[in-house]
Amino acid sequence: MAKLLGACFILMASYLFGVKIMERDAEHIRLLEEGELLYRILESEIRNTRTPLPLLFGELSERTDSLWNNFFLNFLLRYLKI
């Protein structure tokens, strides 16, 4: 019985440790997935509508509230030299 209880404790501790590690990396994964989505939007807008880059980067910076907002906004400001 003690071995079974010890095995259950080890399994629960391993699970909780994995959840703790995943919490830290989950935000990074979400940010990368959002970057991939924004890249696909950027690529399709360039190919299909031929939207000018400053206008497109301004629209993309308004679509997101993550770190990508600053990336697109900084690019737009550098391009326009404001």
Phi, psi and omega in degrees: 000322181293325179294320179295317178296318178295320178295318177297319179297317179296318179297316180294319179296320179296318179297313181295323177295318178296320178296319180297317178293320183293326179303319182293320184271347183297320179295321178295318178296318179297320179295319178293321178295321178293322176297321178295318178297315179295325177296318178295322176297315179301313181297317181290323178295321180292315183289316189270316186255348181053044178290136177299143185302316180301318179294318180294318179292327175296317178295318180293326179291332178282337184283340187234152177248006183269195179298337179296333177302311180295322180300309182290324179293318178296321177297316180298315181293322177293321181294319180275351179055052179266000000 
